[in-house]
Amino acid sequence: MAKYFTLKELCASATATKMGIDNFPSFEVAAHLQDLTARLLDPLREAWGGPIRVTSGYRCTRLNTAVGGVTTSAHKLGWAADLQDPAGKTEKLIEFARIWVLTNGIKFDQLIRETDKSKKTVWLHIGLYGPAGQQRGQFLNLVKK
């Protein structure tokens, strides 16, 4: 059982609600979300020592398309989440997460610092496995215009 994050939180989406998209996961995806939470999200939250907000977790194919996600997104499998610090310290959270995985030998697929310039927002994409089940240990920076 998760300590800090709920299945409801990991599946919540304003876009899904607005568009009437059922974003409820299958049992397999729910198990992936539980694994993601146990191995990355809860330990990161514990180490961070403060709240972390999930801005995007699981996305069914229709929702992933609606939000402009890539077709191979780990979000569709329940292996990834986008995070922000609710106190506005997301840049610090991103750097903290990078150091945390390296220092502790945490296995992961991707940590991506994502920026949406038009909305002036930044978030951390954290993925446990990629779409092919890989853990590439990638640190990336993605900027959307």
Secondary structure, DSSP 8 states (H G I E B T S, - for coil): --SS--HHHHH--HHHHHHT------HHHHHHHHHHIIIIIHHHHHHHTS--EEEE----HHHHHHTT--TT-GGGGT-EEEEE-TTS-HHHHHHHHHHHHHHHT---SEEEEEEETTTTEEEEEEESS-TTS----EEEEEEE-
